[in-house]
């Protein structure tokens, strides 16, 4: 009696899909090398937004308190949005800032991974406790900042996205 065994190896359709995915990843890596980094004069807007060489930039993978946001409660409230901006200003003052755009947000800002003298600015802000991680990129830094009670983790605070939802921007 013959047993019907499934064929060994991948099905042609699966192999084709994997090859297309690999080709797209390779193309993205090559294309990244041709997209020029944003460099130039830097002006900080808030804890996760800046202007680099005249281009408006939002840091990828993080969310910092809004400029007018306070943390803490009652008499112990403090201006965490202003402190987050000051932390970003201190970081960019350390050297040359370079930003690699990865997307564009609804405000037409270049969502970017930025470095100062090679150090990832988003990672430093999360590590110092001045921003929360979005997605998986900076989870370890957030965990360390939370455990050490650095920055916004030193007491109660409203997540920036929740604060924005409760305080919408005026219509221009």
C-alpha positions as semicolon CSV with decimal commas, in nm:
position;residue;x (nm);y (nm);z (nm)
1;X;0,000;0,000;0,000
2;X;0,138;0,342;-0,098
3;X;0,138;0,629;0,148
4;X;0,081;0,975;0,014
5;X;0,353;1,185;0,166
6;X;0,357;1,560;0,129
7;X;0,634;1,683;-0,098
8;X;0,955;1,787;0,073
9;X;1,061;2,152;0,076
10;X;0,858;2,466;0,027
11;X;0,569;2,500;-0,211
12;X;0,655;2,714;-0,512
13;X;0,406;2,985;-0,405
14;X;0,562;3,008;-0,057
15;X;0,914;3,019;-0,197
16;X;0,808;3,291;-0,441
17;X;0,658;3,500;-0,160
18;X;0,973;3,469;0,049
19;X;1,191;3,572;-0,247
20;X;0,971;3,877;-0,316
21;X;0,988;3,979;0,052
22;X;1,368;3,946;0,052
23;X;1,393;4,150;-0,267
24;X;1,177;4,426;-0,114
25;X;1,391;4,435;0,202
26;X;1,708;4,457;-0,008
27;X;1,554;4,735;-0,219
28;X;1,457;4,929;0,096
29;X;1,810;4,897;0,236
30;X;1,961;5,021;-0,090
31;X;1,710;5,306;-0,122
32;X;1,786;5,419;0,234
33;X;2,144;5,488;0,130
34;X;2,025;5,726;-0,142
35;X;1,785;5,925;0,078
36;X;1,997;6,207;0,213
37;X;2,005;6,258;0,588
38;X;1,861;6,582;0,721
39;X;2,134;6,800;0,870
40;X;2,181;7,167;0,943
41;X;2,076;7,418;1,205
42;X;1,854;7,268;1,476
43;X;1,563;7,430;1,658
44;X;1,373;7,230;1,922
45;X;0,993;7,271;1,929
46;X;0,901;7,032;2,211
47;X;1,018;6,703;2,363
48;X;0,992;6,498;2,042
49;X;0,976;6,758;1,762
50;X;1,247;6,971;1,610
51;X;1,346;7,150;1,295
52;X;1,663;7,035;1,120
53;X;1,795;7,239;0,832
54;X;1,453;7,400;0,791
55;X;1,268;7,064;0,781
56;X;1,012;6,986;1,052
57;X;1,094;6,652;1,218
58;X;0,919;6,426;1,470
59;X;1,130;6,161;1,640
60;X;1,029;5,808;1,541
61;X;0,932;5,553;1,806
62;X;0,878;5,788;2,100
63;X;0,612;6,016;2,247
64;X;0,719;6,295;2,485
65;X;0,493;6,511;2,701
66;X;0,342;6,804;2,515
67;X;0,504;7,142;2,576
68;X;0,217;7,269;2,796
69;X;0,162;6,936;2,973
70;X;0,213;6,905;3,349
71;X;0,289;6,588;3,542
72;X;0,223;6,505;3,904
73;X;-0,092;6,601;4,090
74;X;-0,225;6,911;4,262
75;X;0,037;7,114;4,445
76;X;0,306;6,869;4,328
77;X;0,242;6,932;3,955
78;X;0,548;7,020;3,751
79;X;0,602;7,126;3,387
80;X;0,714;6,793;3,239
81;X;0,653;6,914;2,881
82;X;0,897;7,200;2,930
83;X;1,149;6,968;3,094
84;X;1,120;6,719;2,806
85;X;1,193;7,003;2,562
86;X;1,492;7,111;2,775
87;X;1,622;6,752;2,771
88;X;1,601;6,742;2,390
89;X;1,772;7,083;2,368
90;X;2,056;6,955;2,588
91;X;2,097;6,644;2,372
92;X;2,111;6,829;2,038
93;X;2,359;7,080;2,184
94;X;2,613;6,797;2,226
95;X;2,714;6,786;1,861
96;X;2,607;6,732;1,502
97;X;2,248;6,619;1,451
98;X;2,158;6,390;1,162
99;X;1,806;6,259;1,090
100;X;1,700;5,974;0,860
101;X;1,336;6,014;0,751
102;X;1,133;5,692;0,769
103;X;0,781;5,831;0,721
104;X;0,570;6,146;0,717
105;X;0,300;6,229;0,973
106;X;-0,036;6,401;0,928
107;X;0,125;6,738;0,999
108;X;0,371;6,686;0,710
109;X;0,665;6,639;0,946
110;X;0,941;6,397;0,855
111;X;0,914;6,112;1,106
112;X;1,280;6,034;1,155
113;X;1,544;5,844;1,349
114;X;1,785;6,113;1,463
115;X;2,132;6,093;1,610
116;X;2,369;6,337;1,771
117;X;2,730;6,240;1,706
118;X;2,607;5,885;1,636
119;X;2,395;5,842;1,955
120;X;2,023;5,772;1,899
121;X;1,833;6,074;2,035
122;X;1,505;5,884;2,081
123;X;1,677;5,614;2,284
124;X;1,846;5,875;2,507
125;X;1,517;6,061;2,574
126;X;1,336;5,739;2,668
127;X;1,633;5,624;2,878
128;X;1,635;5,958;3,065
129;X;1,261;5,926;3,129
130;X;1,149;6,218;2,910
131;X;0,948;6,011;2,660
132;X;0,754;5,686;2,639
133;X;0,836;5,420;2,382
134;X;0,598;5,357;2,095
135;X;0,615;5,004;1,960
136;X;0,910;4,782;2,046
137;X;1,208;4,997;1,953
138;X;1,286;5,151;2,293
139;X;1,110;4,914;2,537
140;X;1,431;4,826;2,726
141;X;1,516;5,195;2,776
142;X;1,162;5,263;2,899
143;X;1,174;4,969;3,140
144;X;1,503;5,099;3,285
145;X;1,375;5,458;3,318
146;X;1,054;5,338;3,486
147;X;1,246;5,116;3,732
148;X;1,483;5,402;3,820
149;X;1,191;5,653;3,841
150;X;1,365;5,894;3,602
151;X;1,191;6,191;3,442
152;X;0,816;6,145;3,397
153;X;0,837;5,809;3,575
154;X;0,919;5,989;3,904
155;X;0,548;6,019;3,981
156;X;0,202;6,010;3,825
157;X;0,163;6,140;3,471
158;X;-0,081;6,121;3,184
159;X;0,053;5,953;2,872
160;X;0,110;6,218;2,605
161;X;-0,144;6,064;2,364
162;X;-0,410;6,067;2,637
163;X;-0,323;6,428;2,727
164;X;-0,355;6,533;2,360
165;X;-0,694;6,361;2,335
166;X;-0,816;6,557;2,640
167;X;-0,661;6,885;2,513
168;X;-0,718;6,900;2,135
169;X;-0,538;7,161;1,926
170;X;-0,748;7,460;1,831
171;X;-0,864;7,455;1,470
172;X;-0,652;7,694;1,264
